[in-house]
Amino acid sequence: MADTSVQMTAVGDQNNNMSGTKVSTIMSSSSPKQGATVSFHNINYSVKMRTGSMCKRKATKKNILIELNGIMRPGLNAILGPTGSGKSSFLDVLAARKDPGGLSGEVLIDGAPQPPNFKCLSGYVVQDDVVMGTLTVRENLRFSAALRLPKSIRQREKDEKIERLIQELGLSKVADSRVGTQLIRGVSGGERKRTSIGMELIFDPPVLFLDEPTTGLDASTANSVLMLLKRMANSGRTIILSIHQPRYSIYRLFDSLTLLVGGRLVYHGPAQDTLKYFSQIGYTCEAHNNPADFFLDVINGDSTAVTLNKLYDSEELDQEQLSSSLKGIEDRLVEEYKNSVSYKETKSELERIVQGQDYSTRPKSRTVTYSTSFCHQFHWVLKRTFKNLMLNPQTSVAQVGVMILLALVVGAIFFGVEENASGIQNRMGALFFITTNQCFSTMSSAELFIIERKLFVHEYISGYYRVSVYFLSKILSDVLFLRTIPGIIFSCVVYWMIGLKSTPEAFFTFLFSVVLVSYTATSMALAISADQTVLSIANIFMTIIFIFMMIFSGLLVNLPSVAGWLNWLKYFSIPRYGLAFQHIAGMSESNSPSSDNPNDAQRPSASANAAQPNSCQVSEIEPAAAPRGRRPSRAASHTPRRQGSPAPPPSWRPPPSPASSYASVLRSVPAIQKWTVASLRQALSNADVYYSRRMTKTELHPIHSPAESGRQSGHASWHPIRSA
């Protein structure tokens, strides 16, 4: 087995040489399994909390740990206490994972100060198992070995170490089974916990910390996990764990026991001497009672029968009296321990450890060091991210499937857009929906930094990889598989079904705009999710922002008419830019509109029609009808008229061009580039030409009411219809 002392010594030297010769000796020990002795001297830890109403909030100081002193040697060391006693905080202080701002006191490793990168040199198993569920047990261990062991160790030696560790942890039968996720069934809870322990033991740390390793496990599984830790402790490792309320079969495995109440020490010493100590101060454990349960009963006041009976006999116990009684019990237990022989012996030994040494110049800063290079980390993290994405159908397959379904639905609704007034409206609606859909579909990217937050924090603090490595790997995998590929599939399906401009330039412009809108919306979603810890809250923020962007996209609201103090929001609307860009590529391919009538080429141009809006290419306007009984004069009808085509009344006007109406909408969107404005104007001009030519084929036929059907003269109502 390769010795990891090379890595530990190199990392310590990379920081600085402030660790001292003793720590260097520990880290370069010839026996990598030999544990270290951890001593803590006058540990005090406090945090600042804000209390009071919103208008009168003030900062208060809350003490979490108060004057803790003791020694933990190689073996199985347990920290026991009720909920809120400070077990996890104390464990984090010993592991150098707490903010040193509110921390005072010293934690020494074999009499030497902790190296600034001690959290990278020690193993830490968090309460909630943070392993990649889509990978197998062996793949998780291989990932830890690749990033936490130096590259000087050959891959064959790493694989041999992984196999020995699998045998030691009892994971041979499930080594090639996936750990499991919410959708994928994997190994059992105990096997998952052993996998987490194995990932920390891969580099033989001098100290292994575990935060409540039995939480969430049944009694049998918890017992098997502690038996495993006991075997490792007997081999010379230093194991420190916090635990809430163990059964007796687990309690008897402890070598050292530390009892906490309210952040203060009640007992610290050998576990087998704990019952004797409590009997000396007046608390005797009944026969067949679990000692761990008995200690918690004493701390919580359940065994002080005399005090409680007096309170119950006098009158009904209220909350204030109960709190005062429990506070008195805690103070008494703390004072009893400070006056005990065990405490005095511990203090004497701690004084011998620090005798003649000066720790005033020790830096308080914490650093994170790495055993491998940036490129090596990026290769392994990106490889794991891609594999996790491919094996997680909830994010990969579902995203592509939803995009294909939406593309088919949108294509069916707007299938074959025609070149008329309704076609222009449908085309604009399709482009608007495509743009907004690309924005809302990126909400799934919020899961990147929220769901895996605990995994990232643990691996980063433990020195697996740099922050930039994790960020680039997640962004690259998300952009490629969840944004680019679905965007290409969506564009290929919906573009040709709608019937937009069938030229390569137009299609790739449309495709580029769809993907670019998705990238931009994804970056905004990532910025929001990085600041949130709850996925539902992040989704609420993103939904509100996207709705405002949709309103100010330029289609739902006439932007020039918006109040000035709100008009600036249009510059932050992602759909607004995407809509203008897509419209360039999505206009009809009739740049030189053709007509199904060959005579259209001989008709007046669109500019002439625009200059004479009253002209509708009709040869004559019929005069007003003559009074009944009189024939119209010949002079009044001197102009020949197309047979069967009655003239329109003088008040008739052709309907306004839809493209001209739409121009007012586009004028509210400022030009992104000069060529963008020119393209938009050219597209609108082509639409006007096409529409005016289509209107020249409109003929007018009179529609007589039933009351006037027998009359020979009178005004007829006029209705434009299309010629056959």
C-alpha positions in Angstrom: 0.0 0.0 0.0 1.3 3.3 -1.0 2.2 5.6 1.8 0.3 8.9 1.8 2.8 10.6 4.0 4.4 12.1 0.9 1.3 13.9 0.0 0.6 15.1 3.6 4.1 16.4 4.1 4.2 18.2 0.7 0.9 19.9 1.4 2.0 21.0 4.8 5.2 22.5 3.3 3.2 24.2 0.5 1.4 26.2 3.1 4.3 27.1 5.3 6.5 25.5 7.9 4.4 26.7 10.8 3.2 23.3 11.6 6.2 22.4 13.7 8.4 19.3 13.7 5.9 17.2 15.6 3.1 17.5 13.1 5.6 16.8 10.3 6.5 13.6 12.2 2.9 12.6 12.5 2.1 13.3 8.8 5.2 11.4 7.6 4.9 8.5 10.0 5.9 5.1 8.5 2.7 3.6 9.7 -0.2 5.5 8.0 -2.8 3.8 10.2 -1.3 5.1 13.4 -3.7 7.7 14.9 -2.8 11.1 16.5 -3.5 12.4 19.9 -5.9 15.4 19.9 -5.9 17.8 22.9 -8.1 20.8 23.3 -7.3 23.7 25.7 -9.8 26.2 27.0 -12.1 26.0 23.9 -14.7 28.7 23.8 -17.0 29.3 20.8 -19.7 31.9 20.3 -21.9 33.2 17.5 -23.6 36.5 17.0 -27.4 36.4 16.7 -29.9 39.1 15.9 -32.9 39.4 18.2 -35.9 41.6 18.5 -38.4 43.0 16.0 -37.5 44.1 12.5 -37.3 47.8 13.6 -35.4 47.2 16.8 -33.1 44.4 16.0 -29.9 44.1 18.0 -27.0 41.8 17.9 -26.5 39.5 20.8 -23.7 37.0 21.6 -24.6 33.4 22.2 -22.1 31.0 23.8 -22.1 27.6 22.1 -19.0 26.1 23.8 -17.6 27.1 27.2 -14.2 26.2 28.7 -13.7 22.7 27.2 -10.5 20.9 28.1 -9.5 17.3 27.4 -7.5 14.7 25.5 -8.6 12.2 22.9 -6.1 9.4 22.1 -6.1 6.7 19.4 -9.2 4.6 19.9 -13.0 5.2 19.7 -13.8 8.5 21.3 -17.5 9.4 21.7 -19.2 12.8 22.3 -22.6 12.3 24.0 -25.2 14.8 25.0 -28.9 15.8 24.5 -30.1 17.8 21.5 -28.7 21.3 21.4 -25.8 20.5 23.8 -23.1 21.5 21.2 -21.9 18.1 20.1 -21.7 18.9 16.3 -20.2 22.3 17.0 -17.5 20.8 19.2 -16.7 18.2 16.6 -16.4 20.9 13.9 -14.0 22.9 16.1 -11.8 19.8 16.6 -11.8 19.2 12.9 -11.0 22.9 12.1 -14.3 23.3 10.2 -15.6 26.3 12.2 -15.2 30.0 11.5 -12.2 31.0 13.7 -13.9 34.4 14.2 -15.7 33.5 17.4 -13.3 30.8 18.5 -10.7 30.9 21.2 -8.5 28.3 22.7 -6.1 25.8 21.2 -6.5 22.4 19.5 -3.2 20.5 19.3 -2.2 17.4 17.3 0.4 15.4 19.3 1.3 18.6 21.1 1.7 20.7 17.9 -0.7 23.3 16.6 -3.1 22.2 13.9 -1.8 22.9 10.4 -3.8 25.6 8.5 -5.0 22.9 6.1 -5.8 20.3 8.8 -9.4 19.9 7.5 -7.9 18.6 4.3 -5.6 16.2 6.1 -8.2 14.7 8.4 -11.3 12.6 7.4 -14.8 13.9 8.1 -18.0 11.9 7.6 -21.0 14.2 7.7 -24.4 13.3 9.2 -26.1 13.1 5.8 -24.2 10.8 3.5 -22.9 12.9 0.6 -22.0 10.4 -2.1 -23.0 10.4 -5.8 -26.0 8.1 -6.0 -25.8 7.4 -9.7 -22.2 5.9 -9.3 -21.3 2.5 -7.9 -19.5 2.0 -4.6 -16.2 1.3 -6.4 -16.6 4.3 -8.7 -17.1 6.6 -5.6 -14.0 5.2 -3.9 -12.0 5.6 -7.2 -13.1 9.2 -7.5 -11.9 9.9 -3.9 -8.6 8.2 -4.6 -8.0 10.0 -7.8 -8.4 13.5 -6.2 -7.0 12.9 -2.7 -4.0 10.8 -3.4 -1.0 12.4 -5.2 -0.3 11.6 -8.8 3.0 10.1 -7.8 1.1 7.0 -6.7 0.5 4.8 -9.7 -3.1 3.8 -10.7 -2.4 0.2 -10.1 -1.5 0.9 -6.5 -4.6 3.1 -6.1 -6.8 0.2 -7.3 -5.1 -2.2 -4.9 -5.8 0.2 -2.1 -9.4 0.5 -3.1 -9.9 -3.3 -3.2 -8.4 -3.7 0.3 -10.6 -1.0 1.6 -13.7 -2.6 0.1 -12.8 -5.8 1.8 -12.2 -4.0 5.2 -15.5 -2.2 5.0 -17.4 -5.4 4.0 -18.7 -4.0 0.7 -17.5 -6.8 -1.6 -21.0 -7.9 -2.5 -22.2 -4.4 -3.5 -19.0 -3.0 -4.9 -20.4 -2.8 -8.4 -23.9 -1.7 -7.3 -25.1 1.9 -7.5 -25.4 3.8 -4.3 -28.9 4.9 -5.2 -31.0 8.0 -5.5 -34.7 8.9 -5.1 -35.4 7.3 -8.5 -32.7 4.6 -8.5 -32.8 1.9 -5.9 -29.3 1.3 -4.5 -27.5 -0.2 -1.5 -28.8 -0.2 2.0 -28.4 2.6 4.5 -25.6 0.8 6.4 -23.7 0.1 3.1 -24.2 3.7 2.1 -22.7 4.9 5.4 -19.7 2.6 5.0 -19.2 4.0 1.5 -19.0 7.5 3.0 -16.5 6.2 5.6 -14.4 4.6 2.9 -14.1 7.8 0.9 -12.5 9.4 3.9 -10.2 6.5 4.7 -8.8 6.4 1.2 -5.7 8.4 2.2 -5.3 7.1 5.8 -6.0 10.3 7.8 -4.4 10.7 11.2 -7.9 11.5 12.7 -11.3 10.4 11.5 -14.4 12.5 12.6 -18.0 11.3 12.3 -21.0 13.4 12.9 -23.8 11.1 14.4 -23.0 8.1 12.1 -26.1 6.1 13.4 -28.7 8.7 12.5 -31.3 7.3 10.2 -30.1 3.7 10.7 -32.0 0.8 12.4 -30.5 -0.7 15.5 -28.9 -3.7 13.8 -27.3 -1.5 11.0 -26.1 1.1 13.5 -24.5 -1.7 15.5 -22.7 -3.1 12.5 -21.3 0.4 11.6 -20.0 0.9 15.1 -18.4 -2.5 15.1 -16.6 -1.5 11.9 -15.3 1.7 13.6 -14.2 -0.3 16.6 -12.1 -2.6 14.5 -10.5 0.3 12.8 -9.9 2.0 16.2 -8.2 -1.2 17.5 -5.8 -1.0 14.5 -4.4 2.3 15.8 -6.7 4.9 14.2 -8.0 7.9 16.2 -11.8 8.1 15.7 -13.9 10.8 17.2 -17.7 10.7 16.8 -20.7 12.5 18.1 -23.8 10.4 19.0 -27.1 11.1 20.5 -28.5 8.1 22.3 -26.7 4.8 21.6 -27.9 1.4 22.7 -25.9 -0.6 25.2 -24.2 -2.8 22.6 -22.8 0.4 21.0 -22.0 2.2 24.3 -19.7 -0.6 25.5 -17.5 -0.2 22.4 -16.4 3.3 23.4 -12.9 3.9 24.7 -13.4 7.5 25.8 -16.6 9.4 26.6 -17.3 13.1 26.7 -20.6 14.3 28.1 -21.8 17.8 27.2 -24.7 19.9 28.4 -25.3 23.4 27.3 -21.8 23.6 25.7 -20.1 22.7 29.0 -18.3 19.5 30.1 -20.1 17.2 32.5 -17.6 14.3 32.2 -14.5 13.5 30.1 -12.5 10.4 30.6 -12.5 6.6 30.1 -16.0 5.3 29.2 -15.7 2.4 31.7 -15.3 4.8 34.6 -18.4 6.9 33.9 -20.8 4.9 36.0 -18.4 5.0 38.9 -18.0 8.7 38.7 -21.8 9.4 38.7 -22.3 7.1 41.6 -19.7 9.1 43.6 -21.7 12.3 43.0 -25.0 10.7 44.1 -26.5 9.3 40.9 -26.7 5.5 40.7 -27.7 3.6 37.6 -30.4 1.0 38.1 -29.8 -2.6 37.1 -30.5 -3.5 33.5 -30.6 0.2 32.5 -28.7 1.5 29.5 -25.9 3.7 30.8 -26.2 6.1 27.9 -29.9 6.5 28.6 -29.1 7.0 32.3 -26.6 9.8 31.6 -29.1 11.7 29.5 -31.8 11.2 32.2 -29.5 12.8 34.7 -28.6 15.7 32.5 -32.3 16.3 31.6 -33.3 16.2 35.3 -35.3 13.0 35.1 -33.3 11.3 37.9 -33.5 14.1 40.5 -36.5 12.6 42.2 -36.1 14.6 45.4 -36.1 18.1 43.7 -39.0 17.3 41.3 -41.1 15.7 44.0 -40.9 18.8 46.2 -42.0 20.9 43.2 -44.8 18.6 42.3 -46.0 18.3 45.9 -46.1 22.1 46.5 -48.1 23.2 43.5 -48.4 22.5 39.8 -45.0 22.9 38.0 -44.9 25.9 35.6 -42.4 26.4 32.8 -40.3 29.0 34.7 -39.8 26.6 37.6 -38.9 23.7 35.4 -36.3 25.8 33.5 -34.8 27.0 36.8 -34.7 23.5 38.1 -32.9 22.1 35.0 -30.5 25.0 35.0 -29.6 24.3 38.6 -29.0 20.6 37.8 -26.7 21.5 34.9 -24.7 24.0 37.0 -24.3 21.4 39.7 -23.1 18.7 37.3 -20.6 21.1 35.8 -19.3 22.1 39.2 -19.0 18.5 40.4 -16.9 17.6 37.4 -14.6 20.7 37.9 -13.9 19.6 41.4 -13.4 15.9 40.5 -10.0 14.1 40.5 -10.5 13.2 36.8 -10.6 16.8 35.8 -7.6 17.8 37.8 -5.6 14.9 36.3 -6.6 16.0 32.8 -5.6 19.6 33.5 -2.2 18.5 34.7 -1.6 16.5 31.6 -2.7 19.4 29.4 -0.2 21.7 31.1 2.6 19.2 30.5 1.7 19.2 26.8 1.8 23.0 26.4 4.8 23.5 28.7 7.5 25.7 27.2 5.6 26.3 23.9 4.3 29.6 22.6 1.2 29.6 20.4 0.6 33.3 20.3 2.1 33.6 16.8 0.0 30.8 15.3 -2.1 32.1 12.4 -5.9 31.8 12.8 -6.6 31.5 9.1 -7.8 28.3 7.5 -6.6 27.2 4.0 -7.6 24.6 1.5 -4.8 22.7 -0.3 -5.0 20.2 -3.1 -3.0 17.0 -4.0 -3.6 17.2 -7.7 -3.5 19.8 -10.5 -6.3 21.8 -12.0 -6.4 19.8 -15.2 -6.5 16.5 -13.3 -9.3 17.7 -11.1 -11.3 19.0 -14.1 -10.9 15.7 -15.9 -12.3 13.6 -13.1 -15.1 16.0 -12.0 -16.3 16.5 -15.6 -16.2 12.8 -16.1 -18.3 12.2 -13.0 -20.7 15.0 -13.9 -21.3 13.6 -17.4 -21.9 10.1 -16.1 -24.3 11.4 -13.4 -26.2 13.3 -16.0 -26.5 10.4 -18.4 -27.6 8.0 -15.6 -30.2 10.4 -14.2 -33.3 10.3 -16.4 -35.0 13.0 -14.4 -32.8 15.7 -15.8 -31.4 14.4 -19.1 -34.1 12.2 -20.8 -37.0 14.2 -19.5 -35.6 17.5 -20.7 -35.1 16.3 -24.3 -38.5 14.5 -24.2 -40.3 17.7 -23.1 -38.6 19.7 -25.8 -39.6 17.3 -28.5 -43.2 17.3 -27.3 -43.4 21.1 -27.1 -41.9 21.4 -30.6 -44.6 19.0 -32.0 -47.4 20.8 -30.3 -46.2 24.3 -31.4 -45.6 23.0 -34.9 -49.1 21.5 -35.1 -50.7 24.7 -33.8 -48.9 27.1 -36.2 -48.5 24.6 -39.0 -47.9 26.1 -42.4 -48.3 29.8 -41.7 -49.9 31.6 -44.7 -48.8 34.9 -46.2 -51.8 36.9 -45.1 -53.0 39.0 -42.2 -53.7 36.0 -39.9 -50.4 34.5 -41.0 -48.4 37.5 -39.8 -50.2 37.3 -36.5 -49.6 33.6 -36.1 -46.0 33.9 -37.1 -45.5 36.6 -34.4 -47.3 34.5 -31.8 -45.2 31.5 -32.6 -41.9 33.4 -32.3 -43.1 35.0 -29.0 -44.0 31.6 -27.6 -40.7 30.0 -28.7 -38.7 32.8 -27.0 -40.6 32.8 -23.7 -40.5 29.0 -23.6 -36.7 29.0 -23.9 -36.6 31.2 -20.8 -39.0 29.2 -18.7 -37.3 25.9 -19.7 -34.1 27.0 -18.0 -35.6 26.9 -14.6 -34.4 23.3 -14.3 -30.8 24.7 -14.1 -31.6 26.0 -10.6 -31.1 22.4 -9.3 -27.4 22.5 -10.2 -26.2 24.4 -7.1 -29.1 23.6 -4.7 -29.5 19.9 -4.8 -25.7 19.2 -4.7 -24.8 22.0 -2.3 -24.0 19.7 0.6 -21.9 17.5 -1.6 -20.0 20.4 -3.1 -19.3 22.1 0.3 -18.1 18.8 1.8 -15.8 17.9 -1.1 -14.4 21.4 -1.4 -13.6 21.8 2.3 -12.0 18.3 2.3 -9.7 19.3 -0.6 -11.1 17.3 -3.4 -11.1 20.1 -6.0 -11.2 23.8 -6.6 -14.4 25.9 -6.8 -13.6 26.8 -10.4 -13.3 23.1 -11.4 -16.7 22.3 -10.0 -18.4 25.4 -11.6 -16.9 24.8 -15.0 -17.8 21.1 -15.0 -21.4 21.8 -14.0 -21.8 24.6 -16.5 -20.3 22.7 -19.4 -22.5 19.6 -18.8 -25.6 21.7 -18.4 -25.0 23.9 -21.4 -24.2 21.0 -23.7 -26.7 18.3 -22.7 -29.6 20.4 -21.3 -29.5 23.6 -23.3 -27.7 23.1 -26.6 -29.0 19.6 -27.7 -32.6 20.2 -26.7 -32.5 23.7 -28.4 -31.2 22.2 -31.6 -33.9 19.5 -31.6 -36.6 22.0 -30.8 -35.5 24.3 -33.6 -35.2 21.6 -36.2 -38.7 20.4 -35.5 -40.6 23.6 -35.1 -38.9 25.7 -37.7 -39.9 23.6 -40.7 -43.4 22.7 -39.3 -44.3 26.4 -39.0 -43.0 27.1 -42.5 -40.6 29.9 -41.9 -38.1 31.2 -44.4 -36.5 28.1 -46.0 -32.9 29.3 -46.4 -29.9 28.0 -44.6 -28.9 31.5 -43.4 -32.4 32.1 -41.9 -32.5 28.7 -40.2 -29.1 29.0 -38.6 -29.9 32.5 -37.5 -33.1 31.2 -35.9 -31.2 28.3 -34.3 -28.5 30.6 -32.9 -31.1 32.9 -31.4 -32.9 30.0 -29.7 -29.7 28.6 -28.1 -28.4 32.1 -27.2 -31.7 33.0 -25.4 -31.4 29.7 -23.5 -27.8 30.4 -22.5 -28.7 33.9 -21.2 -31.7 32.7 -19.2 -29.6 29.9 -17.7 -26.9 32.3 -16.5 -29.6 34.3 -14.7 -31.1 31.2 -13.2 -27.7 30.1 -11.9 -27.1 33.5 -10.3 -30.4 33.2 -8.4 -29.9 29.6 -7.3 -26.3 30.3 -6.1 -27.9 32.6 -3.4 -30.7 30.3 -2.4 -30.8 27.0 -0.4 -34.4 26.0 -1.1 -35.4 25.1 -4.7 -39.0 26.2 -4.4 -37.9 29.7 -3.4 -35.5 30.0 -6.3 -38.3 28.9 -8.7 -40.5 31.7 -7.3 -37.9 34.4 -7.9 -37.2 33.1 -11.4 -40.9 33.0 -12.3 -41.5 36.6 -11.2 -38.4 37.8 -13.1 -39.3 35.9 -16.3 -42.9 37.3 -16.2 -41.6 40.9 -16.1 -39.3 40.1 -19.0 -42.2 38.7 -20.9 -44.3 41.8 -20.3 -41.5 44.1 -21.5 -40.6 42.0 -24.6 -42.3 44.5 -26.9 -45.3 42.4 -28.0 -47.7 42.6 -25.0 -47.1 46.2 -24.3 -46.4 49.2 -26.5 -43.0 50.1 -24.9 -43.0 53.9 -25.9 -46.3 54.3 -24.0 -44.9 52.8 -20.8 -44.2 55.3 -18.0 -40.6 56.6 -18.0 -39.8 55.2 -14.5 -40.7 51.7 -15.8 -39.4 51.9 -19.4 -35.9 51.1 -18.4 -36.9 47.5 -17.6 -37.1 46.7 -21.3 -33.3 46.7 -21.5 -33.2 43.7 -19.1 -35.8 41.6 -21.1 -34.2 38.6 -22.6 -37.2 37.7 -24.7 -37.2 41.2 -26.2 -33.8 40.7 -27.9 -34.5 37.2 -28.8 -37.8 38.2 -30.4 -36.3 40.8 -32.6 -33.5 38.5 -33.6 -35.8 35.6 -34.4 -38.1 37.9 -36.5 -35.2 38.6 -38.9 -34.9 34.9 -39.6 -38.6 34.0 -39.4 -40.2 36.4 -41.9 -41.7 34.9 -45.0 -39.4 33.9 -47.9 -41.3 36.2 -50.3 -38.6 38.8 -50.5 -39.9 39.4 -54.0 -43.5 38.3 -53.5 -44.9 36.2 -56.3 -48.5 36.0 -57.3 -50.7 33.2 -58.6 -52.1 35.7 -61.2 -49.8 36.4 -64.2 -51.4 39.8 -64.7 -50.2 41.0 -61.4 -46.9 42.0 -62.9 -48.5 44.6 -65.0 -50.3 46.3 -62.0 -49.1 49.4 -60.3 -46.3 49.2 -57.9 -46.7 49.1 -54.1 -45.2 52.6 -53.8 -47.8 54.0 -56.1 -50.5 52.3 -54.0 -49.0 53.7 -50.9 -48.9 57.2 -52.4 -52.6 56.9 -53.3 -54.2 55.0 -50.4 -57.7 55.6 -51.9 -56.9 53.6 -55.0 -57.8 50.0 -55.1 -57.2 49.2 -58.7 -60.9 49.4 -59.6 -61.7 50.9 -63.0 -64.6 53.1 -62.0 -66.5 54.6 -59.2 -70.2 54.5 -59.9 -72.1 57.8 -59.3 -74.9 58.2 -56.8 -78.1 56.5 -57.8 -80.7 58.7 -59.6 -84.1 59.4 -58.1 -86.7 56.8 -58.7 -88.3 57.1 -62.2 -85.3 58.9 -63.7 -82.5 57.4 -65.6 -78.9 58.6 -65.0 -77.5 60.9 -67.5 -75.1 59.7 -70.2 -72.4 62.1 -68.9 -72.6 60.5 -65.5 -71.7 57.1 -67.0 -69.2 58.0 -69.7 -66.4 55.8 -68.3 -66.6 52.2 -69.3 -66.8 49.7 -66.4 -65.7 46.1 -66.1 -68.8 43.9 -66.8 -70.2 42.4 -63.7 -68.0 44.6 -61.4 -70.1 47.3 -59.7 -68.2 50.3 -58.5 -67.7 50.8 -54.8 -69.2 53.7 -52.9 -66.9 56.8 -52.5 -66.4 56.2 -48.8 -64.8 52.8 -49.2 -61.1 52.4 -48.3 -59.0 49.3 -48.4 -58.2 47.9 -44.9 -54.8 48.9 -43.4 -51.9 46.5 -44.1 -51.2 44.2 -41.1 -47.5 44.6 -41.8 -47.9 48.3 -41.5 -49.7 47.9 -38.2 -47.0 45.5 -37.0 -44.4 48.1 -37.9 -45.6 50.3 -35.0 -44.8 47.4 -32.6 -41.3 46.9 -34.0 -40.6 50.6 -33.8 -40.8 50.2 -30.0 -37.9 47.8 -30.1 -34.6 49.8 -30.4 -32.1 48.5 -32.9 -29.6 46.1 -31.5 -27.4 46.7 -34.5 -27.7 48.8 -37.7 -28.0 45.7 -39.8 -30.8 44.4 -37.6 -32.9 47.6 -38.2 -32.2 47.4 -42.0 -33.3 43.8 -42.1 -36.5 44.5 -40.2 -37.4 47.4 -42.5 -36.7 45.2 -45.6 -38.9 42.4 -44.2 -41.8 44.9 -43.5 -41.5 46.5 -46.9 -41.7 43.1 -48.6 -44.7 42.2 -46.5 -46.4 45.5 -47.6 -45.7 44.8 -51.2 -47.0 41.4 -51.0 -50.2 42.4 -49.1 -51.0 45.3 -51.6 -50.6 42.9 -54.5 -53.0 40.5 -52.9 -55.5 43.3 -52.3 -55.5 44.1 -56.0 -57.3 40.8 -56.7 -60.2 41.8 -54.4 -63.5 42.5 -56.2 -66.6 44.2 -54.8 -70.1 42.8 -55.1 -73.3 44.5 -53.9 -75.3 42.9 -51.1 -79.0 44.0 -51.1 -81.1 43.7 -48.1 -84.4 41.8 -48.5 -86.4 45.0 -48.1 -84.7 46.5 -51.2 -84.7 43.4 -53.3 -87.6 44.7 -55.4 -86.3 48.2 -55.8 -84.6 49.3 -59.0 -82.6 52.0 -57.4 -81.1 52.9 -54.0 -77.8 52.6 -52.1 -76.3 49.1 -52.0 -74.1 47.8 -49.1 -70.7 46.8 -50.3 -68.6 43.8 -49.1 -65.2 42.9 -50.4 -64.6 39.2 -51.3 -61.8 37.4 -53.0 -62.0 36.4 -56.6 -62.0 32.8 -57.5 
